[in-house]
Amino acid sequence: MGLSWQQGPLAPGAVGRFLVPGPLPERMPFAEPLRRRMRVRFGGAWIADSEDVVLLHEPGRYPVAYFPLGDVTDDVLQPGEHTTRHRDLGPTVWYTVRAGGHSTPRAAWQHTELPRYAGELEGRVAFAWRAMDAFYEEDERIVGHAADGYHRIDIRRTSRHLVVRGGDGIVADTTSPLVLYESGFAPRWYVPRADVDASALTAAEGRTFCPYKGLASYYDIAGARRAAWSYEDAWTEVRRISGLLSFEADQVEVRLDGTRLRPEPGQGVVAHGVDRDLTLDEASPGRHP
């Protein structure tokens, strides 16, 4: 979750509400200074480098970084004929991005007739995340989307009793799970491998990527597809869940202290594409120098 996507406070499906007497506007885009140096790489060259990035949070979308035009390398942005109209921010022109012998159309955009209330984005351009080679904060690659400062993960040790049943048998039985609290999501319970019946798990094809946790591998259980997952080599910030298993409560029976867990509305993960040229090495904990 972030400020305006998943179940964040400015998202359409917010899990909480503002305690005010009247209704809020249907949409409340929010812009703020990132206060981090961000760089963009394309065609093997650095094409933008700024300590004055503004992050735009739009309802139902990942945050987007806007760079001052003065912090973009000359001749990188080539105006195109394609234009659109943003429902909140007005006319939008799209650029072809060219550098290092490479060229990608509609890879950057600028809002050209901003309303008075959106002056923070004046003279700024945003780059399509997957069209670029990579984005960096200082010398570390940021993958998936611009980091949302309102997204938080806390992991806690607990002695509660967690039992997972799949098919006709018990798949996991533990009194030492870890519970992962991720902003806007229901708690996720992670079980040590020693407390899991490995014979009940069948490795499933394909992995997914979380910009905050890393690469996830999946397992089928008694015909239930992708009923469990594991971050085999979780990123440094969430290293405690590395190798542990978590289970989908809508695929198998998960009971916590005797009470069956049920999926909560709005908890589905919003899918996004993998960054262009993202390698497994860069998606591993070793991405941090």
Secondary structure, DSSP 8 states (H G I E B T S, - for coil): --SSSTT-TTSTT-SS----SS---S---EEEE--S-EEEEETTEEEEEES--EEEE-TTS--EEEEEGGGB-TT-EEEEEEEEEETTTEEEEEEEEEETTEEEEEEEEEESS--GGGGGGTTEEEE-GGGSSEEEETTEEE-SS---TT--EEEEE----EEEEETTEEEEEES--EEEEETTS--EEEE-GGGB-GGG-EEEEEEEEETTTEEEEEEEETTEEEEEEE-TT--GGGGGGTT-EEE-TTTSEEEETTEE----TT---------TT--TTTTSGGG--
